[in-house]
Amino acid sequence: MRLTLFLPLALCALAQPPAPNEPNPDQFYKLGPDSMKQEGVPTGKLHGPYTLPSNAYPGTQHTYLVYTPAQYDAAKPANLMVFQDGHAFMNPEGDVRATNVIDNLIHRREIPVMIAVFINPGRTPEQPEPNSKEWGDRTTNRPQEYNALDDKYARVIVDELMPALTKEFSISKNPDDHGIGGASSGAIAAFTVAWQRPNHFRKVLSLIGSFTNIRGGHAYADIVAKSEKKPIRIFMQDGRNDNRGQRRNGEYDPTWDWFLQNVRLKDALTAKGYDLNYTFGIGRHSQKHGGSIFPDMMRWLWRDQPVSTDVNDKLERSFRN
């Protein structure tokens, strides 16, 4: 299995270098034990990489890998979590290390048994696979796919990816058992999929979401305010030192202010009564803060798994192996 292009070991491309003589606020965010491999915790299996031709974006294809935890049983349909910019979320030396987190939390019954899918932005066959130095904004279809508010990327996930997954893996058909997440433009893409297709995805994880005017994403706060409430659960994270709307000519443009637009969307979701959690730290446009709290974000998103309170239920108090 060839993974060299898909598992880069360099630092996250989103990280912003500190300004001269200024402390880097991201230095305070560190990965905890839930993000590391732990002795005695069974490790899952990576399948792929697979290539998915796209009808929504003719001429392009998506590369994805599938992670099945050790507890996966084809006779028992599993929950599902889909990560955009898959190379970054599954990078074993990166800021999130999602497979470690999934292994640890499933083992301790803190999240349900789930399959994780790591999908990269679409590209033409001659374009390079995104990696930690170039996430694809200059080399792939990422800017259009992830940032536009139309339904094309939702078609990729629901109409193209899901049928391919269900042919090979046993996945629950309940939309409450389906989550989707991402960072930066991958976060707004995840939100758009759930917004467009809430009958398929109802849990959203957003790190430093680009709800800004790259392709009109700053409109989401107003769209949410004017729309009927949808059955979506969202956990949002952003930092006060995220990109703050300073344009190349030096002028401030609020539609390009990442932190402002995250707060506006949070306010709109709150006013509508959405099942929402959020945290705003001091960080910049990187995965440092989001990666450090990723285990807690997953616990919160998946907190409604069945729980037994039977004092004689020894299985409930045992590890999943």
C-alpha positions as CSV (number, residue, x, y, z in Angstrom):
1,M,0.0,0.0,0.0
2,R,1.6,3.3,-1.1
3,L,1.0,6.0,1.5
4,T,4.0,8.3,1.0
5,L,2.0,11.1,-0.7
6,F,-0.9,10.8,1.7
7,L,1.0,10.7,5.0
8,P,3.4,13.7,5.0
9,L,5.4,14.2,8.2
10,A,6.1,17.9,7.9
11,L,4.4,20.5,10.1
12,C,0.9,21.7,9.2
13,A,0.8,24.1,6.3
14,L,-1.8,26.2,7.9
15,A,0.4,27.3,10.7
16,Q,1.3,31.0,10.6
17,P,4.9,32.0,11.5
18,P,5.1,34.3,14.5
19,A,5.8,38.0,13.9
20,P,9.2,39.2,14.9
21,N,9.6,39.8,18.6
22,E,6.0,38.6,19.3
23,P,5.2,35.4,21.2
24,N,3.5,32.7,19.2
25,P,0.1,32.1,20.9
26,D,0.0,28.6,19.4
27,Q,2.9,27.5,21.5
28,F,0.6,27.0,24.5
29,Y,-1.5,24.3,22.8
30,K,0.0,20.8,23.2
31,L,-1.3,17.4,22.4
32,G,-2.3,15.3,25.4
33,P,-2.2,11.5,26.1
34,D,-5.5,10.9,24.2
35,S,-3.7,11.9,21.0
36,M,-0.8,9.5,21.5
37,K,-0.5,5.8,21.0
38,Q,-1.1,4.1,24.3
39,E,0.1,0.8,25.5
40,G,-2.6,-1.9,25.6
41,V,-4.9,0.0,23.2
42,P,-5.7,-2.1,20.0
43,T,-4.8,-0.4,16.7
44,G,-7.2,-0.3,13.8
45,K,-6.4,-0.9,10.1
46,L,-6.0,1.5,7.2
47,H,-7.6,0.6,3.9
48,G,-6.6,2.2,0.6
49,P,-5.8,4.6,-0.8
50,Y,-8.8,4.5,-3.0
51,T,-9.5,6.8,-6.0
52,L,-13.0,8.1,-6.5
53,P,-13.9,9.7,-9.9
54,S,-16.2,12.7,-9.6
55,N,-19.3,13.4,-11.5
56,A,-20.0,16.5,-9.5
57,Y,-16.7,17.9,-10.7
58,P,-16.1,16.3,-14.1
59,G,-12.4,15.4,-14.8
60,T,-11.4,15.3,-11.2
61,Q,-10.9,12.5,-8.7
62,H,-10.7,12.2,-4.9
63,T,-8.2,10.1,-3.0
64,Y,-9.4,8.7,0.3
65,L,-8.4,6.2,3.0
66,V,-10.7,4.3,5.4
67,Y,-9.7,3.5,9.0
68,T,-11.5,0.6,10.7
69,P,-10.9,0.3,14.5
70,A,-10.0,-3.0,16.0
71,Q,-13.5,-3.3,17.3
72,Y,-15.1,-3.0,13.9
73,D,-17.5,-5.9,13.2
74,A,-19.1,-6.1,9.8
75,A,-22.1,-7.8,11.4
76,K,-22.7,-4.6,13.4
77,P,-23.1,-1.4,11.4
78,A,-20.6,1.2,12.6
79,N,-20.9,4.9,13.0
80,L,-19.1,7.1,10.5
81,M,-16.8,10.2,10.7
82,V,-15.6,11.8,7.4
83,F,-12.6,14.2,7.5
84,Q,-11.8,16.7,4.8
85,D,-8.1,17.4,4.0
86,G,-7.6,13.8,5.1
87,H,-3.8,13.9,4.9
88,A,-3.7,16.4,7.7
89,F,-6.1,14.7,10.1
90,M,-4.5,11.3,9.8
91,N,-0.9,12.5,9.8
92,P,0.8,10.4,12.5
93,E,3.2,13.3,13.3
94,G,0.6,16.1,12.8
95,D,-1.5,18.4,15.0
96,V,-4.6,16.1,15.2
97,R,-3.6,12.4,14.9
98,A,-7.1,11.4,14.5
99,T,-6.5,7.6,14.4
100,N,-4.8,7.6,17.7
101,V,-7.7,9.6,19.3
102,I,-10.3,7.3,17.8
103,D,-8.4,4.2,19.0
104,N,-8.1,5.5,22.5
105,L,-11.6,6.8,22.9
106,I,-13.3,3.7,21.4
107,H,-11.2,1.5,23.7
108,R,-12.5,3.4,26.8
109,R,-16.1,3.5,25.5
110,E,-16.0,7.3,25.3
111,I,-17.2,7.3,21.7
112,P,-19.0,4.6,19.8
113,V,-17.3,2.2,17.4
114,M,-16.8,4.2,14.2
115,I,-15.2,4.1,10.8
116,A,-13.1,7.1,9.9
117,V,-12.7,8.3,6.3
118,F,-9.9,10.7,5.3
119,I,-10.6,12.3,2.0
120,N,-8.5,14.8,0.1
121,P,-9.7,17.6,-2.2
122,G,-10.4,16.7,-5.8
123,R,-7.7,17.0,-8.4
124,T,-7.2,16.1,-12.0
125,P,-5.0,12.9,-12.6
126,E,-2.0,15.0,-13.5
127,Q,-2.2,17.2,-10.4
128,P,-0.2,16.3,-7.3
129,E,-1.8,14.9,-4.1
130,P,-2.2,17.6,-1.5
131,N,0.3,17.5,1.4
132,S,1.3,19.4,4.5
133,K,3.2,22.0,2.5
134,E,0.5,22.6,-0.1
135,W,-3.0,21.6,1.0
136,G,-4.2,22.0,-2.6
137,D,-5.3,25.6,-2.8
138,R,-2.8,26.3,-5.6
139,T,-2.7,22.8,-7.1
140,T,-6.2,21.2,-6.8
141,N,-9.9,21.9,-6.9
142,R,-9.9,22.6,-3.1
143,P,-10.8,26.3,-3.3
144,Q,-14.0,25.8,-5.3
145,E,-15.0,22.5,-3.7
146,Y,-14.6,23.5,-0.1
147,N,-15.6,27.1,-0.1
148,A,-18.5,27.4,-2.4
149,L,-22.0,27.2,-0.9
150,D,-23.6,25.2,-3.7
151,D,-24.4,21.5,-3.4
152,K,-21.7,20.1,-5.5
153,Y,-19.4,19.0,-2.7
154,A,-22.3,17.5,-0.8
155,R,-22.9,15.4,-3.9
156,V,-19.3,14.2,-3.8
157,I,-19.7,13.0,-0.2
158,V,-23.3,11.7,-0.2
159,D,-23.8,10.6,-3.8
160,E,-20.3,9.4,-4.7
161,L,-18.3,8.6,-1.6
162,M,-21.1,7.0,0.5
163,P,-22.1,4.4,-2.1
164,A,-18.5,3.4,-2.5
165,L,-18.1,3.1,1.3
166,T,-21.2,1.0,1.9
167,K,-20.2,-1.5,-0.8
168,E,-17.1,-2.3,1.2
169,F,-17.9,-1.5,4.8
170,S,-20.8,-2.0,7.2
171,I,-22.1,1.5,8.1
172,S,-25.2,2.6,10.0
173,K,-27.9,4.1,7.8
174,N,-29.0,6.5,10.6
175,P,-27.9,10.1,9.8
176,D,-27.5,10.7,13.6
177,D,-24.6,8.2,13.3
178,H,-22.8,10.2,10.6
179,G,-20.3,13.0,11.4
180,I,-18.2,15.2,9.2
181,G,-15.4,17.6,10.0
182,G,-12.5,19.6,8.8
183,A,-10.1,22.5,9.4
184,S,-10.2,25.9,7.7
185,S,-11.8,25.5,4.3
186,G,-12.4,21.9,5.1
187,A,-14.5,23.0,8.0
188,I,-16.9,25.1,6.0
189,A,-17.0,22.2,3.5
190,A,-18.1,19.9,6.3
191,F,-20.7,22.3,7.5
192,T,-22.0,22.7,3.9
193,V,-22.4,19.0,3.5
194,A,-24.5,18.7,6.7
195,W,-26.4,21.9,5.8
196,Q,-27.2,20.6,2.3
197,R,-27.9,17.0,3.4
198,P,-29.0,16.8,7.0
199,N,-30.8,13.5,6.3
200,H,-27.3,12.0,5.7
201,F,-25.0,13.9,8.1
202,R,-25.9,15.5,11.4
203,K,-22.7,16.0,13.4
204,V,-20.1,18.7,12.4
205,L,-16.6,19.3,13.7
206,S,-15.2,22.7,12.7
207,L,-11.5,23.8,13.4
208,I,-10.7,27.4,12.4
209,G,-13.6,27.3,10.0
210,S,-13.2,29.6,6.9
211,F,-16.7,31.0,7.1
212,T,-15.4,34.0,5.1
213,N,-15.7,35.6,1.7
214,I,-13.5,33.2,-0.2
215,R,-16.6,32.0,-2.1
216,G,-19.3,33.8,-0.1
217,G,-19.0,31.8,3.2
218,H,-19.5,35.0,5.3
219,A,-23.2,34.7,4.3
220,Y,-23.8,31.6,6.5
221,A,-24.7,33.6,9.6
222,D,-27.5,35.3,7.7
223,I,-28.5,32.1,6.0
224,V,-28.8,30.3,9.3
225,A,-30.8,33.2,10.8
226,K,-33.3,33.1,7.9
227,S,-33.7,29.4,7.6
228,E,-35.7,26.8,9.4
229,K,-33.6,25.0,12.1
230,K,-32.0,21.8,10.9
231,P,-31.2,18.7,13.0
232,I,-27.5,19.4,13.1
233,R,-25.0,19.3,16.1
234,I,-21.9,21.4,15.7
235,F,-18.7,21.9,17.7
236,M,-16.8,25.1,16.5
237,Q,-13.2,26.1,17.4
238,D,-11.4,29.3,16.4
239,G,-8.7,31.7,17.7
240,R,-8.6,35.4,18.4
241,N,-5.5,35.6,16.3
242,D,-6.9,33.8,13.3
243,N,-6.8,35.7,10.0
244,R,-8.4,39.0,11.0
245,G,-9.4,40.6,7.7
246,Q,-6.3,42.6,6.8
247,R,-6.3,42.7,3.0
248,R,-3.2,43.2,0.8
249,N,-3.9,46.9,0.5
250,G,-3.8,47.2,4.3
251,E,-7.5,47.8,4.6
252,Y,-9.8,45.8,7.0
253,D,-12.5,43.8,5.4
254,P,-14.9,42.2,8.0
255,T,-16.1,39.6,5.4
256,W,-12.5,38.2,5.5
257,D,-12.2,38.2,9.3
258,W,-12.1,34.5,10.3
259,F,-12.7,35.1,14.0
260,L,-15.5,37.6,13.5
261,Q,-17.3,35.4,11.0
262,N,-17.0,32.4,13.3
263,V,-18.5,34.4,16.2
264,R,-21.3,35.6,13.9
265,L,-22.1,32.1,12.9
266,K,-22.0,31.0,16.5
267,D,-24.4,33.7,17.4
268,A,-26.8,32.8,14.6
269,L,-26.7,29.1,15.5
270,T,-27.3,29.9,19.2
271,A,-30.3,32.2,18.5
272,K,-31.8,29.3,16.5
273,G,-31.4,26.9,19.3
274,Y,-28.9,24.6,17.6
275,D,-27.1,21.8,19.6
276,L,-23.9,23.9,19.6
277,N,-20.6,23.9,21.5
278,Y,-17.8,26.3,20.8
279,T,-14.5,27.4,22.1
280,F,-12.5,30.5,21.2
281,G,-8.8,30.5,22.1
282,I,-5.9,32.8,21.5
283,G,-4.4,30.8,18.6
284,R,-3.7,31.7,14.9
285,H,-4.9,30.0,11.7
286,S,-3.5,26.6,12.6
287,Q,-4.6,23.3,14.0
288,K,-2.6,23.6,17.2
289,H,-5.6,24.6,19.4
290,G,-8.1,22.4,17.6
291,G,-5.8,19.4,17.7
292,S,-5.2,19.8,21.4
293,I,-8.9,19.6,22.1
294,F,-9.9,17.3,19.4
295,P,-10.5,14.4,21.8
296,D,-13.0,16.5,23.8
297,M,-14.7,17.7,20.6
298,M,-15.2,14.0,19.6
299,R,-16.5,13.1,23.0
300,W,-19.0,15.9,22.9
301,L,-20.2,15.3,19.4
302,W,-20.8,11.6,20.1
303,R,-22.0,11.9,23.6
304,D,-25.4,10.3,22.9
305,Q,-24.2,6.8,22.4
306,P,-26.2,4.2,24.4
307,V,-25.1,3.8,28.0
308,S,-26.1,1.1,30.5
309,T,-26.6,2.0,34.1
310,D,-27.1,-1.7,35.2
311,V,-24.9,-2.2,38.2
312,N,-24.4,-5.8,37.1
313,D,-23.4,-4.9,33.5
314,K,-19.7,-5.8,33.7
315,L,-19.4,-5.3,29.9
316,E,-20.3,-1.6,30.2
317,R,-17.4,-1.1,32.7
318,S,-14.8,-3.0,30.6
319,F,-12.5,-1.8,27.9
320,R,-13.5,-2.4,24.2
321,N,-10.8,-4.7,22.7
